[in-house]
Structure formats: structure tokens, C-alpha cells
Amino acid sequence: MKILQLCKKFPYPLKDGEAIAINQMSLALHNLGCEMSLLTMNTSRHHFNFSGELPTECLHYKFIKSVEVDNQINAFGALKNLFSSDSYHISRFISTSFANQLIQILKENKYDIIQLETLYLAPYLDIIKEHSNALIVMRAHNIEHEIWDRITDQIKFIPKKIYLSYLAKKLKRFEVETLNNYDFLVAITDRDLKKFRELGYKNGCISSPVGLDLNQYNITPQPNNQLSLCFIGSLDWMPNSSGLNWFISEAWPEIHQLFPNLKFHFTGRGADESYSKLNQPNIIFHQNTNDAKAFINSHPIMIVPLFAGSGIRVKILEGMALGKVIITTRIGLEGIPAIDRKHVLIADTKEEMIEAIQYCYAHYDELHEIGQAARSLVKNKFDGTVLAGQLISAFQQAIKQHAS
């Protein structure tokens, strides 16, 4: 089976959920005999330097073609979009150069499947249909407009709230209008698949979460028996930065007062300068963290205070795979069938966050059991090879129906 993946950013380094999700699936499909090729945007916001050899994590691709795309958010573009029916979220990923490269690849190669990684590749559907008979698959990492609906709900500054609501409505319209232009939909969770059907999706589909290879997630012993908290996530993604800011400003002062020896370590790509200038007791910002797994492994507790978002949180799965105690919200756990006090600790409010940390101190000897239960859940429900095999079977059936 020959598969061409289209991505809105180069899926490396493996520091954010989208990159990990793309890499893990493509590698698992390759290992099961699929020929994988990649056409990716190399955006100004998430630029990757292609000088020298490709990372070993990307060598499973037959080829990788990259196109420079300027998708910076700017005041003029945002203002201009106010007078357009187009979604500003989507229009920033429309590129003539990318379209031309796609046409060239489709003229020179024949594929069984062309897989769009996220909604932001949907503007290229007409080009694909004109130049290929391949099954067009949309892998929906999220319900995109839902993320922005939830972000808007968190905003208190009225003008910003109105503007983001306006953008979210246009994004939803685009998402719904394009739904049935795909031949097949891969939703990241059962919940998302149900939502897409409620929005009107009628074609072939499957729910397939992000899969991990537990052999890549080795648990290292803690250097001491001191409790510490960590956070890791892309801080140029608003749900992450909003959740982190809430924890630091709303929850941490009282947490520090109750647990004066507890330290909180955090890191993330795209962090602005304000984080390096924080002057809060026992909060340590790590500017550069090349090894995310080592960072997570250095702390027994991982917090994920998410109040917006959609899809599945890959960093939570990684923390669980590494046997960490995860403290997160119900939104953070969407798509992950974890049970409170068995696999994770759930905290939706400041009071519940404090209670969860108190629980960790009071039940220190049981934290290992929670971490092991979390790792077992990932092994049983999120095995990348098993999920890739299920996906191939679904693709084969869809291709037969597509050809008939």
C-alpha cells in the first residue's frame, strides 16, 4: 500500500503531540509493509532546518518533500480577514508553492491513499481529486473549531472574546462544509467520531487513537524520594499556555504555601520571554529541553491543566507510558479511558488540584502503583502496531469500495 502524507508542519522534532502522532503512525504503517512518502509545509512558525541529513526518526519515508510557507499571524492579515468569508485559521496554510509541489508529486507517482494530517490540508482537496484517483483520507487530530470554542469560553477580555468567537464560527463553517469531501475519516477518539457524525459526516470512517511503542518509553528510577511537579507542552499553543498560566497564577501561590518544599519544573517550545522572568518561589523554567522523555522521567508527578482543546493529549499518554502520576482535567482526559485514583488524578479546579497534591503526599507509597496502572493502560489500549494493523484493514476495505 502506497501512502502519501500531507502535513502542515514538518513532524520533527518529536516534542509536540501532532509531530509524535504523525511520526508514530507513519513508522508503524511502514513497519507493517506500507510505503510512506511525505509532503510537508515548513512553516515560518514551526521552521525546521533541513541542512544535512534527515533525522533517523524520519528515515522510514521513501522521500520527504518540503515547501517553505509563511504562515505568520499578522495584524494586517487578521484585519483583512474581517472582511472575508474565509477562515483565517485555514487561509494561512494556502500556498501556491505547496500546491505546485503536490501536483508534481501526483503526476510522477501513483498512490493508494493520500492522507491529510489535520483540517488545514483540506484546501488542497480539489487538486488531489484532479490529479489522483487515490482514496483521500482525513486524519482529524482534533475537532478544530471545538478547540477555539473552548478557548473563547475562557477569555474574559470582551473584544478578544468577540473576535475569537467570530474566527471560531468561520472555522466551524469550513470544517462542516468540507466534511463529506473526504473518502474516509480517521478520528482520533470515539468521542470525536461521534461528534463528526452529528455534524453530518456520512462516508467511511474509523476511530484510531495515537499509538505508542512502549519500547521507546523506558522508566528510569527517581534520583531521590522528593516529590516534584513537571509540565511540558508547546507553549505557542493557546490551550497549553492558558492552562499553565492558570496554574502559576491561580493555583501555585496556595500550593506553595501548603507545600513549601515542593518544586514545579516546566518547559515548552515557543515559550515567550515572560516565562524566563518569572519570580515565583520554587518554580523553575527550563529554557531548552532536548530530551522530553528525560525531563518527564526526572519528576514523579506531571500536571496537565487543560481547559480547552480537542482530540487526545499525546503528552498525557507519554507521561502514562513513563509511569508518571498524571494530574489533569476531564477535558485533558478526553479519549483516554483512565479512572481517577487508579490510572490518574483528576483536578478541574484549584481546590481539586490542591487535593490531588495532598493525595500524593498522603499516599506516596501508592504512587508507583498508579504509574504502573497508567503504563499498563497505554500498553493495552494505545499500542501503535496493533492500531496500525487495524487501520490497514480499514484502508483496504475502503479502497475496495472506492474502486467499485
HELIX and SHEET records of a PDB file:
HELIX    1   1 GLY A   17  ASN A   31  1                                  15    
HELIX    2   2 THR A   56  CYS A   58  5                                   3    
HELIX    3   3 ALA A   75  ASN A   81  1                                   7    
HELIX    4   4 TYR A   88  SER A   91  1                                   4    
HELIX    5   5 THR A   96  GLU A  108  1                                  13    
HELIX    6   6 LEU A  119  TYR A  124  5                                   6    
HELIX    7   7 LEU A  125  HIS A  131  1                                   7    
HELIX    8   8 GLU A  144  GLN A  154  1                                  11    
HELIX    9   9 ILE A  158  THR A  178  1                                  21    
HELIX   10  10 LEU A  179  ASN A  181  5                                   3    
HELIX   11  11 ASP A  190  GLU A  198  1                                   9    
HELIX   12  12 LEU A  214  GLN A  216  5                                   3    
HELIX   13  13 MET A  238  TRP A  246  1                                   9    
HELIX   14  14 PHE A  247  ALA A  251  3                                   5    
HELIX   15  15 TRP A  252  LEU A  258  1                                   7    
HELIX   16  16 GLU A  273  SER A  276  1                                   4    
HELIX   17  17 ALA A  292  ASN A  297  1                                   6    
HELIX   18  18 VAL A  314  ALA A  321  1                                   8    
HELIX   19  19 LYS A  350  ALA A  362  1                                  13    
HELIX   20  20 TYR A  364  GLU A  366  5                                   3    
HELIX   21  21 LEU A  367  LYS A  381  1                                  15    
HELIX   22  22 GLY A  384  ALA A  403  1                                  20    
SHEET    1   A 7 TYR A  61  VAL A  69  0                                        
SHEET    2   A 7 GLU A  35  THR A  43  1                                        
SHEET    3   A 7 LYS A   2  CYS A   7  1                                        
SHEET    4   A 7 ILE A 113  GLU A 117  1                                        
SHEET    5   A 7 LEU A 135  ALA A 140  1                                        
SHEET    6   A 7 PHE A 184  ALA A 187  1                                        
SHEET    7   A 7 GLY A 204  SER A 207  1                                        
SHEET    1   B 6 ILE A 283  PHE A 285  0                                        
SHEET    2   B 6 LYS A 263  THR A 267  1                                        
SHEET    3   B 6 SER A 228  ILE A 232  1                                        
SHEET    4   B 6 ILE A 301  VAL A 304  1                                        
SHEET    5   B 6 VAL A 325  THR A 328  1                                        
SHEET    6   B 6 LEU A 345  ILE A 346  1                                        
END                                                                             
